[in-house]
Amino acid sequence: MIKFKNSFVNSVFLLPVEVEKYIKTANAAELRVILHIFANGSLTGDEKEIAKICGITESEVYSALSFWRGAGIISYETDEKARVTVLSDTPIEEKSVSYTGAELSRAIEENEDIRSLLNLASEKIGKILTPTEQACIYSLVDTLGMDISLVMAIIEYFTCGEEKRSARYIERAASNLFKEGVDTYEKFEYYIAAKEKAKSYEEKIRRIIGAENRAFTAGERKIVEKLSASAVSEELITLSYERTVNAIGKPSLSYMSKIIEKWLDDGIKTKQDLEAKNTGTPQQSSLGAFSFDDLVEKPEDLNDGDKPFDPMEKL
């Protein structure tokens, strides 16, 4: 453990906690500028003076100011001098950031990776991006601090289908992922793997109950997620489907889930477990100790009052 001793405790300045999110992505010039700004409070300064104090070029000063404005930490205006104002503590993903045409052009000209990112977005969306659309994509890097490789992966993933996606769609999907903690390429790979696993599991259930051509309700989706989390086998789902149809004459995930829940409580995870449980025992024991009324669906069980599940609601 390292113990620090601060000899200047009576002459310190504070940085917003949000600045810590950008320690990895901010370059040396950007870090020098933000330290200078908060050491002096809200300030008005000549870019030449700031450059001299920070030991960087005037171009790097403007680039750093743009970076921290995009991050939502400061705002600034330029005339003969740069006037910088510290912003409020609004969560970063809720801040509205806009860029001038000159700022976008400078970012594209000075950063080859940004050019590559916007070219990829244009190619995958299938059109030349307007400045507003370019700003949507650029803000993911400039405002949220996402790594360019991560944003590229997000663009690839959400434009891989036949339906063309917009820049705004990609921005919203990426922002929602950021809120959920998916802020690195590695975490996004895990997210994709989990999504694909869940999709495959859902398709198996759809096939078993004959629901390939309709959307699941939000209530049904929750049941599927619960079954997946419990690693319920396809074999057990098929058996519960057969018991359900025999009992009420139609497929029902709500009914099936109650049967499976009872089986799991009894330690039944396979067909063999179920057969062993039923050996020498009346058939109804495989359903558990609850009554038929407990299993019969009520209207509210069918859709929980929810609209059909929208896969983009929780992106």
C-alpha positions, 0 to 999 in steps of 0.5 A: 500500500502506498501512503501519500503525504500532501504538503500543500493541503491548504492550497489545493484544487478539485477536479470533477469525478467525471475527469477520471473516466478520461484518464486512459483516453485523454492525451498528455496535452488534454490532461495538462489543459484540464489541470490548468483550467481547474487550478485557475477556476473559470478563466479567460486566457489567451491561447498563446498564454495557455500553450506556454504554461502547459508546454504545448502548441496553440493547436493542441490547446484548442484540441484539448478544449474541444475534447473536454467540451465534448466530454461535458466538463467545460464549455468555452467561447472564442474571440480574441481570448478563450473564455472557459466555463466549468459545467454542472454535474449533469451525467455525461450521457445526458449532455447535449453536445454540438460541433461546428463545421470547422470543429468537425473538419479539424477533427477529421483532418487531424485524426486518421482514426476518426476519418476511418471511423466515419468512412466505415459508418458511411459505408455500413449505413449506405450513404454519405453522412451529413455533418449532423450524422458525422457528429452523432458518430464522432460524439461517441468518441469525443463525448463518451470517451469510447475507444474507436475500435469499440465504436467500429465494432458497434457499427459493424454489429448493428448494421450487419442485417438487411435493414439499413440503420441510421447514425442516430440509431447507432448513437442511441444503441452505443449510448445505451450500451455505455450506460450498461457498462459496456465501455471496452471492446472486450466487454462488447465481445462478451455482450455479443456472445451473451446476446447470441446465446440468448437468441439461440436459446429463444429460437429453440423455445420458439421451435418447441412451442411453435411460435416462430412467427410471432413476437414474444410479449415482455412477460414471455421474454422474462420467462425465457430469460429466467429459463436460460439463466437456470440453464434448463435443458431443451429436453426438459422444456419439451417435456413441460410443453407436452405436459402443458398441451395435454393439460390445457390444450395449447402452448403456454410459457407461463404454464410451462415455467411453473411445471419446470420451476417445480421440477427444479425445486425437486432436483429434476434436471433431465428426463431420467431424473423425472422418470426416476421420480415417477417410478411407482408414483402416481403421474400427478406427482411429476407436476408437484403439489399445487392444484390445477387452478394454480397452473391454469392461465389467467388473462393477465398471465398471457401478456402481463399487460405489456406490449410485444417485446422490442429488442431495442428497448434495452440496448 
